[in-house]
Amino acid sequence: MKKMYLNYIDSFKGLSKEIWFLALISLVNRAGTMVIPFLSKYLKESLHFSFEDVGWIMAFFGIGSVLGSYIGGRLTDKIGFYKVMIISLFLTGFAFIGLQFVTTFWGLCIAIMGIMTVADTFRPAIFVSLKAYSKPENQTRSLALIRLAINLGMAIGPTLAGWIIWKQGYNMLFWIDGITCISAIILFRFLVKERTHKKKKEATENTEVTKNVVYQDTSYWIFIAICFMMGMIFFQLMTTMPLYHKDQFNLTEFDTGLIMCINVVIIVIVEMPFINYLEQKSYKDTKLILYASILFALSFFVLYQNFWIGILIVNIVIITVGEMIGFPYTNSFAVKRAKEGYEGSYMALYAMAFSIAHIFSPKIGLDIVAAYGYQINWLITGFYGIIAIFLAIWLHKRTQKGL
């Protein structure tokens, strides 16, 4: 037991103080972002929109995320990640406070798209900040620490949100979301000093070619397709899966919350030492992305067995292990692949892959369930993983050849 404890502590050693501050800020911000998990419920029950209207509003949520990721990447390359992070969180805070006063369908579509456009400019910027504030050998563990903080925030936030809704109603959530965004970025401004990331000389020699290098990188586009497929699978956990819990096994929202909590507990306890172990083994990023793709596919194929309730636990454990391998090492691959001075463009495409999946995964999954049932949806979702597996094999072979 003592050895396990020491190994856990060792997995946190060597990370810069800036990374620890970024983790703290991520925890505060994510714990405070309470409206997001309850947004569809708020739209349906408080504003009385139809399921179809809610679906369209959530689609604008995804569109805003795509735009924000793209704009964030371009701005990060032009003005630096530090300024982008400050502007994004500061404006997002006020936008969340104002959202409570918008109640019409088109008003909400435009407002939510606008909020997500501003909010998700933050994503490419924080990915680039990891490269600036951590040593190359610590980048994957640095990301794992940020993910741990985000997951802790995701565990705290919805729990507090449920209590606040019960006591004060939804309006209070908008105020808390806004204030925590603003508080988080004030903390960031005082705790973390700006660090510039210099471009290599060769990055400025052929400007036009360099600007487009991300779009000419075939291996990176294969990688982006893998990330998209992972997103198509992962977002089923937050859309069709809670409905399946109720329809197939008659579970309550509390039961679903407990099952989802398994994901958070495993990540908080296991991910850092697990990543530390993998780092010591010096596995290729592309090989680990392949293993993650296999686990993502398997996690949904097992759901074809729909009589034993324990299969829900099996599903969440398998996909959590896949997530612990897949998400840190896809980020690691993207950061390492990015050309000096143009990291923002690379990380924007990386973030956009998941944002686009966030648009299509809920819509396609729910349409399949409505037309053919849950079992067919699980097979198709697993098939996304099969596509990711073949793409990961292709990517691994190309990178082995230096392509």
Secondary structure, DSSP 8 states (H G I E B T S, - for coil): -HHHHHHHHHTTTT--HHHHHHHHHHHHHHHH--TGGGHHHIIIIIS---HHHHHHHHHHHHHHHHHHHHHHHHHHHHH-HHHHHHHHHHHHHHHHHHHTT--SHHHHHHHHHHHHHHHTTHHHHHHHHHHHHS-GGGHHHHHHHHHHHHHHHHHHHHHHHHHHHHHH-SHHHHHHHHHHHHHHHHHHHHHS--------THHHHSHHHHHTHHHH-HHHHHHHHHHHHHHHHHGGGGTHHHHHHHHHH---HHHHHHHHHHHHHHHHHHHHHHHHHHHHHT--HHHHHHHHHHHHHHHHHGGG--S-TTHHHHHHHHHHHHHHHHHHHHHHHHHHHS-TT-HHHHHHHHHHHHHHHHHHHHHHHHHHHHHH-HHHHHHHHHHHHHHHHHHHHHHHHHHHTT-
